[in-house]
Amino acid sequence: MKKTFARALSRKQIMSTDGMVMGTIKNITFDLHTGQVIDLVVKPDQSFETAGYAIEGERMFVPFEAVKDIKDYIVVDRYLSKK
């Protein structure tokens, strides 16, 4: 995957590899020591079933290792994104 600036991720929609819109990115979490991205913080789409995902309040956490591509959408493997 090519390098992408964090500001380019702002307000992008998250879509699963099977074409389901999961939500909109709101923030990212990263390791302060290594700079490695850990999770995407997502506001889930109202029609998306969040069972099985890491949820905290109105935020859903998608592990960055589930990201497959970043273009118009951030494409993630829906099964890798469950915790």
PDB file as gemmi writes it, atoms N, CA and C in Angstrom:
CRYST1    1.000    1.000    1.000  90.00  90.00  90.00 P 1                      
ATOM      1  N   MET A   1       0.848  -1.172   0.000  1.00  0.00           N  
ATOM      2  CA  MET A   1       0.000   0.000   0.000  1.00  0.00           C  
ATOM      3  C   MET A   1       0.894   1.236   0.000  1.00  0.00           C  
ATOM      4  N   LYS A   2       0.511   2.231  -0.778  1.00  0.00           N  
ATOM      5  CA  LYS A   2       1.295   3.460  -0.844  1.00  0.00           C  
ATOM      6  C   LYS A   2       1.093   4.302   0.411  1.00  0.00           C  
ATOM      7  N   LYS A   3       2.012   5.230   0.654  1.00  0.00           N  
ATOM      8  CA  LYS A   3       1.907   6.120   1.806  1.00  0.00           C  
ATOM      9  C   LYS A   3       0.788   7.122   1.585  1.00  0.00           C  
ATOM     10  N   THR A   4       0.078   7.428   2.663  1.00  0.00           N  
ATOM     11  CA  THR A   4      -1.043   8.360   2.613  1.00  0.00           C  
ATOM     12  C   THR A   4      -0.961   9.271   3.825  1.00  0.00           C  
ATOM     13  N   PHE A   5      -1.181  10.561   3.640  1.00  0.00           N  
ATOM     14  CA  PHE A   5      -1.202  11.494   4.746  1.00  0.00           C  
ATOM     15  C   PHE A   5      -2.489  11.320   5.536  1.00  0.00           C  
ATOM     16  N   ALA A   6      -2.396  11.482   6.856  1.00  0.00           N  
ATOM     17  CA  ALA A   6      -3.561  11.323   7.724  1.00  0.00           C  
ATOM     18  C   ALA A   6      -4.675  12.286   7.347  1.00  0.00           C  
ATOM     19  N   ARG A   7      -4.334  13.497   6.947  1.00  0.00           N  
ATOM     20  CA  ARG A   7      -5.378  14.467   6.594  1.00  0.00           C  
ATOM     21  C   ARG A   7      -6.160  14.034   5.353  1.00  0.00           C  
ATOM     22  N   ALA A   8      -5.565  13.178   4.514  1.00  0.00           N  
ATOM     23  CA  ALA A   8      -6.271  12.672   3.334  1.00  0.00           C  
ATOM     24  C   ALA A   8      -7.350  11.659   3.720  1.00  0.00           C  
ATOM     25  N   LEU A   9      -7.272  11.131   4.942  1.00  0.00           N  
ATOM     26  CA  LEU A   9      -8.253  10.151   5.405  1.00  0.00           C  
ATOM     27  C   LEU A   9      -9.497  10.804   5.998  1.00  0.00           C  
ATOM     28  N   SER A  10      -9.397  12.070   6.323  1.00  0.00           N  
ATOM     29  CA  SER A  10     -10.472  12.784   7.002  1.00  0.00           C  
ATOM     30  C   SER A  10     -11.802  12.660   6.269  1.00  0.00           C  
ATOM     31  N   ARG A  11     -12.805  12.194   6.996  1.00  0.00           N  
ATOM     32  CA  ARG A  11     -14.190  12.069   6.540  1.00  0.00           C  
ATOM     33  C   ARG A  11     -14.396  11.103   5.365  1.00  0.00           C  
ATOM     34  N   LYS A  12     -13.422  10.248   5.098  1.00  0.00           N  
ATOM     35  CA  LYS A  12     -13.622   9.240   4.054  1.00  0.00           C  
ATOM     36  C   LYS A  12     -14.563   8.158   4.564  1.00  0.00           C  
ATOM     37  N   GLN A  13     -15.301   7.572   3.647  1.00  0.00           N  
ATOM     38  CA  GLN A  13     -16.186   6.480   4.022  1.00  0.00           C  
ATOM     39  C   GLN A  13     -15.402   5.179   4.031  1.00  0.00           C  
ATOM     40  N   ILE A  14     -15.807   4.308   4.951  1.00  0.00           N  
ATOM     41  CA  ILE A  14     -15.214   2.987   5.075  1.00  0.00           C  
ATOM     42  C   ILE A  14     -16.160   2.008   4.391  1.00  0.00           C  
ATOM     43  N   MET A  15     -15.596   1.181   3.502  1.00  0.00           N  
ATOM     44  CA  MET A  15     -16.402   0.190   2.791  1.00  0.00           C  
ATOM     45  C   MET A  15     -15.732  -1.167   2.950  1.00  0.00           C  
ATOM     46  N   SER A  16     -16.538  -2.200   3.157  1.00  0.00           N  
ATOM     47  CA  SER A  16     -15.990  -3.548   3.269  1.00  0.00           C  
ATOM     48  C   SER A  16     -15.699  -4.098   1.874  1.00  0.00           C  
ATOM     49  N   THR A  17     -14.890  -5.147   1.833  1.00  0.00           N  
ATOM     50  CA  THR A  17     -14.532  -5.754   0.548  1.00  0.00           C  
ATOM     51  C   THR A  17     -15.734  -6.342  -0.171  1.00  0.00           C  
ATOM     52  N   ASP A  18     -16.839  -6.569   0.562  1.00  0.00           N  
ATOM     53  CA  ASP A  18     -18.048  -7.071  -0.093  1.00  0.00           C  
ATOM     54  C   ASP A  18     -19.024  -5.954  -0.466  1.00  0.00           C  
ATOM     55  N   GLY A  19     -18.552  -4.678  -0.438  1.00  0.00           N  
ATOM     56  CA  GLY A  19     -19.336  -3.551  -0.939  1.00  0.00           C  
ATOM     57  C   GLY A  19     -20.256  -2.871   0.048  1.00  0.00           C  
ATOM     58  N   MET A  20     -20.194  -3.228   1.323  1.00  0.00           N  
ATOM     59  CA  MET A  20     -21.053  -2.630   2.347  1.00  0.00           C  
ATOM     60  C   MET A  20     -20.416  -1.366   2.908  1.00  0.00           C  
ATOM     61  N   VAL A  21     -21.161  -0.274   2.961  1.00  0.00           N  
ATOM     62  CA  VAL A  21     -20.659   0.952   3.588  1.00  0.00           C  
ATOM     63  C   VAL A  21     -20.763   0.765   5.097  1.00  0.00           C  
ATOM     64  N   MET A  22     -19.611   0.826   5.770  1.00  0.00           N  
ATOM     65  CA  MET A  22     -19.556   0.589   7.213  1.00  0.00           C  
ATOM     66  C   MET A  22     -19.728   1.873   8.009  1.00  0.00           C  
ATOM     67  N   GLY A  23     -19.253   2.983   7.469  1.00  0.00           N  
ATOM     68  CA  GLY A  23     -19.349   4.249   8.193  1.00  0.00           C  
ATOM     69  C   GLY A  23     -18.359   5.267   7.661  1.00  0.00           C  
ATOM     70  N   THR A  24     -18.086   6.292   8.477  1.00  0.00           N  
ATOM     71  CA  THR A  24     -17.205   7.392   8.096  1.00  0.00           C  
ATOM     72  C   THR A  24     -16.087   7.498   9.114  1.00  0.00           C  
ATOM     73  N   ILE A  25     -14.859   7.651   8.630  1.00  0.00           N  
ATOM     74  CA  ILE A  25     -13.721   7.769   9.534  1.00  0.00           C  
ATOM     75  C   ILE A  25     -13.794   9.094  10.295  1.00  0.00           C  
ATOM     76  N   LYS A  26     -13.543   9.029  11.578  1.00  0.00           N  
ATOM     77  CA  LYS A  26     -13.563  10.217  12.431  1.00  0.00           C  
ATOM     78  C   LYS A  26     -12.181  10.522  12.998  1.00  0.00           C  
ATOM     79  N   ASN A  27     -11.360   9.488  13.192  1.00  0.00           N  
ATOM     80  CA  ASN A  27     -10.047   9.682  13.794  1.00  0.00           C  
ATOM     81  C   ASN A  27      -9.227   8.426  13.584  1.00  0.00           C  
ATOM     82  N   ILE A  28      -7.975   8.458  14.015  1.00  0.00           N  
ATOM     83  CA  ILE A  28      -7.122   7.272  14.007  1.00  0.00           C  
ATOM     84  C   ILE A  28      -6.428   7.179  15.354  1.00  0.00           C  
ATOM     85  N   THR A  29      -6.065   5.965  15.739  1.00  0.00           N  
ATOM     86  CA  THR A  29      -5.223   5.777  16.916  1.00  0.00           C  
ATOM     87  C   THR A  29      -3.896   5.211  16.437  1.00  0.00           C  
ATOM     88  N   PHE A  30      -2.821   5.612  17.117  1.00  0.00           N  
ATOM     89  CA  PHE A  30      -1.510   5.120  16.720  1.00  0.00           C  
ATOM     90  C   PHE A  30      -0.617   4.984  17.934  1.00  0.00           C  
ATOM     91  N   ASP A  31       0.444   4.199  17.778  1.00  0.00           N  
ATOM     92  CA  ASP A  31       1.426   3.979  18.832  1.00  0.00           C  
ATOM     93  C   ASP A  31       2.386   5.167  18.840  1.00  0.00           C  
ATOM     94  N   LEU A  32       2.471   5.849  19.957  1.00  0.00           N  
ATOM     95  CA  LEU A  32       3.327   7.045  20.049  1.00  0.00           C  
ATOM     96  C   LEU A  32       4.810   6.728  19.899  1.00  0.00           C  
ATOM     97  N   HIS A  33       5.203   5.515  20.264  1.00  0.00           N  
ATOM     98  CA  HIS A  33       6.622   5.155  20.200  1.00  0.00           C  
ATOM     99  C   HIS A  33       7.076   4.779  18.789  1.00  0.00           C  
ATOM    100  N   THR A  34       6.216   4.073  18.062  1.00  0.00           N  
ATOM    101  CA  THR A  34       6.600   3.599  16.728  1.00  0.00           C  
ATOM    102  C   THR A  34       5.989   4.423  15.603  1.00  0.00           C  
ATOM    103  N   GLY A  35       4.904   5.147  15.901  1.00  0.00           N  
ATOM    104  CA  GLY A  35       4.203   5.903  14.865  1.00  0.00           C  
ATOM    105  C   GLY A  35       3.280   5.043  14.023  1.00  0.00           C  
ATOM    106  N   GLN A  36       3.161   3.767  14.368  1.00  0.00           N  
ATOM    107  CA  GLN A  36       2.338   2.841  13.601  1.00  0.00           C  
ATOM    108  C   GLN A  36       0.857   3.045  13.918  1.00  0.00           C  
ATOM    109  N   VAL A  37       0.029   3.083  12.868  1.00  0.00           N  
ATOM    110  CA  VAL A  37      -1.419   3.223  13.039  1.00  0.00           C  
ATOM    111  C   VAL A  37      -1.970   1.922  13.605  1.00  0.00           C  
ATOM    112  N   ILE A  38      -2.821   2.046  14.633  1.00  0.00           N  
ATOM    113  CA  ILE A  38      -3.398   0.871  15.284  1.00  0.00           C  
ATOM    114  C   ILE A  38      -4.836   0.651  14.819  1.00  0.00           C  
ATOM    115  N   ASP A  39      -5.683   1.683  14.958  1.00  0.00           N  
ATOM    116  CA  ASP A  39      -7.100   1.557  14.621  1.00  0.00           C  
ATOM    117  C   ASP A  39      -7.597   2.776  13.861  1.00  0.00           C  
ATOM    118  N   LEU A  40      -8.629   2.557  13.058  1.00  0.00           N  
ATOM    119  CA  LEU A  40      -9.410   3.648  12.495  1.00  0.00           C  
ATOM    120  C   LEU A  40     -10.621   3.815  13.397  1.00  0.00           C  
ATOM    121  N   VAL A  41     -10.918   5.036  13.802  1.00  0.00           N  
ATOM    122  CA  VAL A  41     -12.083   5.314  14.632  1.00  0.00           C  
ATOM    123  C   VAL A  41     -13.189   5.748  13.672  1.00  0.00           C  
ATOM    124  N   VAL A  42     -14.285   5.001  13.667  1.00  0.00           N  
ATOM    125  CA  VAL A  42     -15.329   5.142  12.657  1.00  0.00           C  
ATOM    126  C   VAL A  42     -16.666   5.448  13.319  1.00  0.00           C  
ATOM    127  N   LYS A  43     -17.419   6.364  12.706  1.00  0.00           N  
ATOM    128  CA  LYS A  43     -18.819   6.563  13.088  1.00  0.00           C  
ATOM    129  C   LYS A  43     -19.605   5.606  12.190  1.00  0.00           C  
ATOM    130  N   PRO A  44     -20.193   4.554  12.774  1.00  0.00           N  
ATOM    131  CA  PRO A  44     -20.878   3.555  11.949  1.00  0.00           C  
ATOM    132  C   PRO A  44     -22.079   4.136  11.210  1.00  0.00           C  
ATOM    133  N   ASP A  45     -22.299   3.646   9.997  1.00  0.00           N  
ATOM    134  CA  ASP A  45     -23.476   3.988   9.223  1.00  0.00           C  
ATOM    135  C   ASP A  45     -24.697   3.401   9.939  1.00  0.00           C  
ATOM    136  N   GLN A  46     -25.819   4.111   9.910  1.00  0.00           N  
ATOM    137  CA  GLN A  46     -27.016   3.663  10.623  1.00  0.00           C  
ATOM    138  C   GLN A  46     -27.507   2.297  10.149  1.00  0.00           C  
ATOM    139  N   SER A  47     -27.265   1.974   8.889  1.00  0.00           N  
ATOM    140  CA  SER A  47     -27.747   0.697   8.358  1.00  0.00           C  
ATOM    141  C   SER A  47     -26.753  -0.451   8.567  1.00  0.00           C  
ATOM    142  N   PHE A  48     -25.565  -0.154   9.119  1.00  0.00           N  
ATOM    143  CA  PHE A  48     -24.536  -1.186   9.290  1.00  0.00           C  
ATOM    144  C   PHE A  48     -24.710  -1.903  10.626  1.00  0.00           C  
ATOM    145  N   GLU A  49     -24.710  -3.221  10.586  1.00  0.00           N  
ATOM    146  CA  GLU A  49     -24.840  -4.045  11.797  1.00  0.00           C  
ATOM    147  C   GLU A  49     -23.468  -4.133  12.475  1.00  0.00           C  
ATOM    148  N   THR A  50     -23.350  -3.574  13.680  1.00  0.00           N  
ATOM    149  CA  THR A  50     -22.058  -3.464  14.366  1.00  0.00           C  
ATOM    150  C   THR A  50     -21.747  -4.627  15.307  1.00  0.00           C  
ATOM    151  N   ALA A  51     -22.610  -5.636  15.377  1.00  0.00           N  
ATOM    152  CA  ALA A  51     -22.362  -6.778  16.264  1.00  0.00           C  
ATOM    153  C   ALA A  51     -21.030  -7.439  15.910  1.00  0.00           C  
ATOM    154  N   GLY A  52     -20.213  -7.689  16.927  1.00  0.00           N  
ATOM    155  CA  GLY A  52     -18.923  -8.338  16.723  1.00  0.00           C  
ATOM    156  C   GLY A  52     -17.762  -7.372  16.542  1.00  0.00           C  
ATOM    157  N   TYR A  53     -18.052  -6.092  16.443  1.00  0.00           N  
ATOM    158  CA  TYR A  53     -17.016  -5.079  16.283  1.00  0.00           C  
ATOM    159  C   TYR A  53     -16.726  -4.416  17.618  1.00  0.00           C  
ATOM    160  N   ALA A  54     -15.524  -3.871  17.760  1.00  0.00           N  
ATOM    161  CA  ALA A  54     -15.154  -3.140  18.964  1.00  0.00           C  
ATOM    162  C   ALA A  54     -15.890  -1.800  18.948  1.00  0.00           C  
ATOM    163  N   ILE A  55     -16.801  -1.610  19.896  1.00  0.00           N  
ATOM    164  CA  ILE A  55     -17.623  -0.399  19.960  1.00  0.00           C  
ATOM    165  C   ILE A  55     -17.389   0.271  21.307  1.00  0.00           C  
ATOM    166  N   GLU A  56     -17.282   1.589  21.269  1.00  0.00           N  
ATOM    167  CA  GLU A  56     -17.176   2.382  22.494  1.00  0.00           C  
ATOM    168  C   GLU A  56     -18.034   3.624  22.293  1.00  0.00           C  
ATOM    169  N   GLY A  57     -19.188   3.654  22.938  1.00  0.00           N  
ATOM    170  CA  GLY A  57     -20.126   4.759  22.733  1.00  0.00           C  
ATOM    171  C   GLY A  57     -20.648   4.727  21.308  1.00  0.00           C  
ATOM    172  N   GLU A  58     -20.468   5.825  20.592  1.00  0.00           N  
ATOM    173  CA  GLU A  58     -20.905   5.903  19.192  1.00  0.00           C  
ATOM    174  C   GLU A  58     -19.762   5.674  18.219  1.00  0.00           C  
ATOM    175  N   ARG A  59     -18.642   5.137  18.725  1.00  0.00           N  
ATOM    176  CA  ARG A  59     -17.467   4.915  17.884  1.00  0.00           C  
ATOM    177  C   ARG A  59     -17.207   3.429  17.700  1.00  0.00           C  
ATOM    178  N   MET A  60     -16.793   3.072  16.496  1.00  0.00           N  
ATOM    179  CA  MET A  60     -16.407   1.712  16.181  1.00  0.00           C  
ATOM    180  C   MET A  60     -14.924   1.731  15.834  1.00  0.00           C  
ATOM    181  N   PHE A  61     -14.179   0.754  16.324  1.00  0.00           N  
ATOM    182  CA  PHE A  61     -12.748   0.695  16.077  1.00  0.00           C  
ATOM    183  C   PHE A  61     -12.447  -0.410  15.075  1.00  0.00           C  
ATOM    184  N   VAL A  62     -11.808  -0.041  13.969  1.00  0.00           N  
ATOM    185  CA  VAL A  62     -11.447  -0.992  12.919  1.00  0.00           C  
ATOM    186  C   VAL A  62      -9.925  -1.102  12.911  1.00  0.00           C  
ATOM    187  N   PRO A  63      -9.372  -2.312  13.154  1.00  0.00           N  
ATOM    188  CA  PRO A  63      -7.916  -2.473  13.150  1.00  0.00           C  
ATOM    189  C   PRO A  63      -7.325  -2.088  11.799  1.00  0.00           C  
ATOM    190  N   PHE A  64      -6.208  -1.374  11.829  1.00  0.00           N  
ATOM    191  CA  PHE A  64      -5.614  -0.906  10.587  1.00  0.00           C  
ATOM    192  C   PHE A  64      -5.147  -2.055   9.703  1.00  0.00           C  
ATOM    193  N   GLU A  65      -4.819  -3.207  10.295  1.00  0.00           N  
ATOM    194  CA  GLU A  65      -4.382  -4.345   9.472  1.00  0.00           C  
ATOM    195  C   GLU A  65      -5.497  -4.873   8.577  1.00  0.00           C  
ATOM    196  N   ALA A  66      -6.737  -4.469   8.831  1.00  0.00           N  
ATOM    197  CA  ALA A  66      -7.866  -4.880   7.982  1.00  0.00           C  
ATOM    198  C   ALA A  66      -7.970  -4.026   6.718  1.00  0.00           C  
ATOM    199  N   VAL A  67      -7.247  -2.899   6.654  1.00  0.00           N  
ATOM    200  CA  VAL A  67      -7.311  -2.004   5.491  1.00  0.00           C  
ATOM    201  C   VAL A  67      -6.649  -2.666   4.287  1.00  0.00           C  
ATOM    202  N   LYS A  68      -7.381  -2.709   3.187  1.00  0.00           N  
ATOM    203  CA  LYS A  68      -6.872  -3.309   1.950  1.00  0.00           C  
ATOM    204  C   LYS A  68      -6.485  -2.264   0.911  1.00  0.00           C  
ATOM    205  N   ASP A  69      -7.194  -1.125   0.885  1.00  0.00           N  
ATOM    206  CA  ASP A  69      -6.927  -0.104  -0.128  1.00  0.00           C  
ATOM    207  C   ASP A  69      -7.465   1.238   0.353  1.00  0.00           C  
ATOM    208  N   ILE A  70      -6.819   2.310  -0.097  1.00  0.00           N  
ATOM    209  CA  ILE A  70      -7.273   3.662   0.220  1.00  0.00           C  
ATOM    210  C   ILE A  70      -7.317   4.444  -1.077  1.00  0.00           C  
ATOM    211  N   LYS A  71      -8.522   4.755  -1.515  1.00  0.00           N  
ATOM    212  CA  LYS A  71      -8.731   5.587  -2.702  1.00  0.00           C  
ATOM    213  C   LYS A  71      -9.916   6.487  -2.422  1.00  0.00           C  
ATOM    214  N   ASP A  72     -10.996   6.366  -3.184  1.00  0.00           N  
ATOM    215  CA  ASP A  72     -12.204   7.140  -2.907  1.00  0.00           C  
ATOM    216  C   ASP A  72     -12.823   6.702  -1.586  1.00  0.00           C  
ATOM    217  N   TYR A  73     -12.733   5.421  -1.304  1.00  0.00           N  
ATOM    218  CA  TYR A  73     -13.176   4.830  -0.040  1.00  0.00           C  
ATOM    219  C   TYR A  73     -11.971   4.178   0.617  1.00  0.00           C  
ATOM    220  N   ILE A  74     -12.070   3.951   1.912  1.00  0.00           N  
ATOM    221  CA  ILE A  74     -11.096   3.112   2.597  1.00  0.00           C  
ATOM    222  C   ILE A  74     -11.717   1.720   2.612  1.00  0.00           C  
ATOM    223  N   VAL A  75     -11.113   0.800   1.907  1.00  0.00           N  
ATOM    224  CA  VAL A  75     -11.659  -0.548   1.777  1.00  0.00           C  
ATOM    225  C   VAL A  75     -11.017  -1.449   2.828  1.00  0.00           C  
ATOM    226  N   VAL A  76     -11.870  -2.122   3.609  1.00  0.00           N  
ATOM    227  CA  VAL A  76     -11.368  -3.005   4.656  1.00  0.00           C  
ATOM    228  C   VAL A  76     -11.977  -4.397   4.509  1.00  0.00           C  
ATOM    229  N   ASP A  77     -11.239  -5.388   4.974  1.00  0.00           N  
ATOM    230  CA  ASP A  77     -11.747  -6.754   5.035  1.00  0.00           C  
ATOM    231  C   ASP A  77     -12.663  -6.822   6.242  1.00  0.00           C  
ATOM    232  N   ARG A  78     -13.938  -7.027   6.027  1.00  0.00           N  
ATOM    233  CA  ARG A  78     -14.939  -6.972   7.088  1.00  0.00           C  
ATOM    234  C   ARG A  78     -14.678  -8.024   8.160  1.00  0.00           C  
ATOM    235  N   TYR A  79     -14.139  -9.169   7.774  1.00  0.00           N  
ATOM    236  CA  TYR A  79     -13.918 -10.242   8.748  1.00  0.00           C  
ATOM    237  C   TYR A  79     -12.664 -10.002   9.570  1.00  0.00           C  
ATOM    238  N   LEU A  80     -11.649  -9.378   8.988  1.00  0.00           N  
ATOM    239  CA  LEU A  80     -10.445  -9.021   9.742  1.00  0.00           C  
ATOM    240  C   LEU A  80     -10.701  -7.847  10.680  1.00  0.00           C  
ATOM    241  N   SER A  81     -11.739  -7.071  10.389  1.00  0.00           N  
ATOM    242  CA  SER A  81     -11.999  -5.885  11.189  1.00  0.00           C  
ATOM    243  C   SER A  81     -12.779  -6.186  12.471  1.00  0.00           C  
ATOM    244  N   LYS A  82     -13.263  -7.414  12.619  1.00  0.00           N  
ATOM    245  CA  LYS A  82     -13.966  -7.780  13.853  1.00  0.00           C  
ATOM    246  C   LYS A  82     -12.947  -8.149  14.921  1.00  0.00           C  
ATOM    247  N   LYS A  83     -13.302  -7.825  16.168  1.00  0.00           N  
ATOM    248  CA  LYS A  83     -12.390  -8.146  17.278  1.00  0.00           C  
ATOM    249  C   LYS A  83     -13.014  -9.193  18.161  1.00  0.00           C  
TER     250      LYS A  83                                                      
END                                                                             
